[in-house]
């Protein structure tokens, strides 16, 4: 069991670290919002936004933090739901036995 966990941890570390070496340090990463804005500007150069954000984060790092926080909260809810439903099934099975 310990050997399996060690192998799995090494695989996860490899998957997390590999993009840093494969892509390089000069690559530009942009989100879907930036790509959509660029595509709209190419198709319709005179387009004016009809909506402005209420608050825009002061830096990209803060924006990334909020995105990661949102993903973590969503994963927490999903994990809680799956754990809760499994516990209910186990409790029901132990009552029947």
C-alpha positions as semicolon CSV with decimal commas, in nm:
position;residue;x (nm);y (nm);z (nm)
1;X;0,000;0,000;0,000
2;X;0,281;0,240;0,088
3;X;0,458;0,171;-0,241
4;X;0,140;0,242;-0,437
5;X;0,086;0,574;-0,257
6;X;0,446;0,676;-0,321
7;X;0,414;0,599;-0,692
8;X;0,086;0,795;-0,712
9;X;0,240;1,096;-0,536
10;X;0,537;1,092;-0,775
11;X;0,301;1,078;-1,074
12;X;0,105;1,376;-0,942
13;X;0,425;1,575;-0,888
14;X;0,537;1,489;-1,241
15;X;0,201;1,599;-1,387
16;X;0,212;1,928;-1,197
17;X;0,574;2,008;-1,279
18;X;0,585;1,896;-1,643
19;X;0,409;2,204;-1,790
20;X;0,675;2,425;-1,636
21;X;0,945;2,248;-1,835
22;X;0,752;2,171;-2,153
23;X;0,607;2,516;-2,217
24;X;0,898;2,732;-2,110
25;X;0,911;3,061;-1,929
26;X;0,837;3,290;-2,222
27;X;0,491;3,153;-2,297
28;X;0,196;3,386;-2,255
29;X;-0,111;3,248;-2,089
30;X;-0,441;3,420;-2,147
31;X;-0,788;3,335;-2,035
32;X;-1,100;3,287;-2,241
33;X;-1,206;3,645;-2,167
34;X;-0,897;3,785;-2,337
35;X;-0,934;3,554;-2,636
36;X;-1,301;3,644;-2,673
37;X;-1,224;4,016;-2,665
38;X;-0,958;3,972;-2,931
39;X;-1,191;3,770;-3,155
40;X;-1,470;4,028;-3,124
41;X;-1,228;4,311;-3,207
42;X;-1,121;4,126;-3,523
43;X;-1,477;4,049;-3,638
44;X;-1,639;4,379;-3,541
45;X;-1,384;4,657;-3,483
46;X;-1,642;4,920;-3,380
47;X;-1,804;4,707;-3,110
48;X;-1,863;4,880;-2,776
49;X;-1,913;4,689;-2,453
50;X;-2,260;4,713;-2,307
51;X;-2,146;4,589;-1,965
52;X;-1,859;4,698;-1,743
53;X;-1,738;4,498;-1,441
54;X;-1,836;4,638;-1,102
55;X;-1,490;4,568;-0,962
56;X;-1,178;4,454;-1,141
57;X;-0,897;4,291;-0,943
58;X;-0,583;4,506;-0,926
59;X;-0,359;4,229;-1,064
60;X;-0,372;3,899;-1,249
61;X;-0,246;3,715;-0,942
62;X;-0,547;3,823;-0,737
63;X;-0,777;3,723;-1,022
64;X;-0,609;3,381;-1,035
65;X;-0,645;3,351;-0,658
66;X;-1,019;3,413;-0,676
67;X;-1,054;3,158;-0,956
68;X;-0,860;2,898;-0,755
69;X;-1,066;2,979;-0,445
70;X;-1,387;2,930;-0,640
71;X;-1,262;2,595;-0,772
72;X;-1,159;2,484;-0,421
73;X;-1,498;2,574;-0,274
74;X;-1,673;2,384;-0,555
75;X;-1,450;2,081;-0,502
76;X;-1,524;2,098;-0,129
77;X;-1,899;2,091;-0,191
78;X;-1,867;1,800;-0,433
79;X;-1,643;1,609;-0,189
80;X;-1,884;1,672;0,097
81;X;-2,180;1,553;-0,110
82;X;-2,002;1,235;-0,224
83;X;-1,879;1,157;0,128
84;X;-2,220;1,224;0,277
85;X;-2,400;1,002;0,027
86;X;-2,149;0,720;0,080
87;X;-2,189;0,746;0,458
88;X;-2,567;0,729;0,422
89;X;-2,540;0,415;0,206
90;X;-2,306;0,252;0,457
91;X;-2,536;0,344;0,746
92;X;-2,838;0,202;0,562
93;X;-2,648;-0,118;0,483
94;X;-2,543;-0,162;0,847
95;X;-2,904;-0,110;0,964
96;X;-3,028;-0,382;0,729
97;X;-2,764;-0,630;0,848
